[in-house]
Amino acid sequence: MILYRIAKKKERARDLSGQGAASEGGRWNSEGIFALYTSESRALAMLELLVHVDETELPPNLFVMTIEVENSARFYEMPDGEMPDDWRATENLVLKQLGDEFFKTRKYIGVKVRRAVMPRNTIMFLIHYSRVITILFKFYQ
């Protein structure tokens, strides 16, 4: 399986640590919980970046990380019924708690969840930092 991330700086284009999410927290993780947010296509990775930055913050060059995940890697697919009704709300503490608990159990390499920006048919893959050794980094462009 191929997943994508977009980095704004070249030195971050090979970073699979999840440090950014741990530093600031995210929709699916609290501060201090390492997670790597990825997308199933370059276009979705760009869309996710664009909804989180102001146009004036975009650098002239962006770096696409192409991450190959072993076919045997197990992802948990979170059913809609496990998410709260207001899951798209910013700073939803229930989502952070669900994500934090998921990452602490380490049963799967990651979790597949709906995207808040386009929830109907797009999936985001969150990967636990301690499991990234099973991911083969291909190249950035």
N, C-alpha and C positions, 0 to 999 in steps of 0.2 A: 504494500500500500504506500502511496506517495502522499505526503502531507507538506504544507507550505506555511512559512512565516515570512513576514517582511520586516526587515530591520532598517532603521533610519541611519545607522552608522556602520561603517565597514567592520569596525572592531566588535560589533555586536552580532555580525552576520554568521558567526560560528558558535554563538553562545546558546547552549541547550540546557543551561542550569536552572532556568525558571526564577532566577534572582529578581528580575523586574517585577514579576507577579508577587514574589515574597516581600519585596520592599514596599510596594504600594497596596497590595491586595488587589483582587479583581472581583468580577461578578461571582465566580465560583470558588474563590479562596480568600481567606483572611490574611492580613499581614503576618509574615513569618512562615507561611505555608508555601512551599515551592511548587510551581505549576508552569507548564509550558503550553500556551494557547496556540493551537495550530488550525489550519483550514484544509478543506479537501480540494481547493483549487487556488491558483494565483489570484483570480478575480475576487474570490471571497476573502482571501487574506488582505487584499487591498481595500475592500469595502470595510472590513473590520478596523483597519488602520484609519481610514478616512473618518469614521464616526467618532474616533477618539482624539482627533487632533484638529486644530484650526488650520485652514488653508495656508496661513502665513508661517506655520510651524513646519511645513513639509520641506525637507532639504531637496536640493536639485537632483540628488541621486538616492535611490532606494535599493536595498539589497534583498533579493528573494532567496530565502533558504529553502532548499528542496531536501526533504527528509524522507528517507526510505525506511519504513517500519517492516520488520519481518512479518511474513504472512501468518506465522504461528502466534503472533502477539495477540493477547486477549484484551479486548476493550469491553467495558460494561456499557450497555446501551440503556440510558436512563429513560424509562417510560414516562410519558406525559403525566400519568397519574401520580407519579412520585414527586412532581414539582408543585409548588404552591400556585394558587390561582393568579397571584400577582408576580409571577417569576420574572417578568420583563422589567419590573420596577428597579430603578437604580438603587444600589446599596441594600438589596434585599438580604437581610441577615439569615433567613432560612436557607437560601441558596449557598451562602458562604459556609454555613454549618454542614449542609449536605456535602459540598465539595471537600471541606476540611476532613470530615469523617471518612470520605472515600479515599482521600490521599493518605490518611493515617493507616488504613487497613492494608493497603498495598497488595490487594488480591489480583488486580489487573494492571496492565501497563498504563491504561488511561480510561477515560470515560467519553462517550459520545453523547453530546447534548445539543438541543436546538439552539440556534443563534437568536439572540434577542433582536438583532437588526433585521433579520429576514427569517422569522420563525417557522414559516410553513414548510419549507423544503430544504433547508440547509442545516448542516451539522457542523459542530465544532468539536475537535478532538483535544481534550486536555490530557496531558501526559505528566505522570509523576516523575519528578526529577531523579529519584533514586533508581528508576527503571530505564533511564535514557541510554544506558549501556547497551540495550538491545536494539537501539536505533542506529542505523547506518547513515551517517551524514554523507550526502552525495556531493553537493557543490552549491555555491551561491552565484547569482548572476547580477 
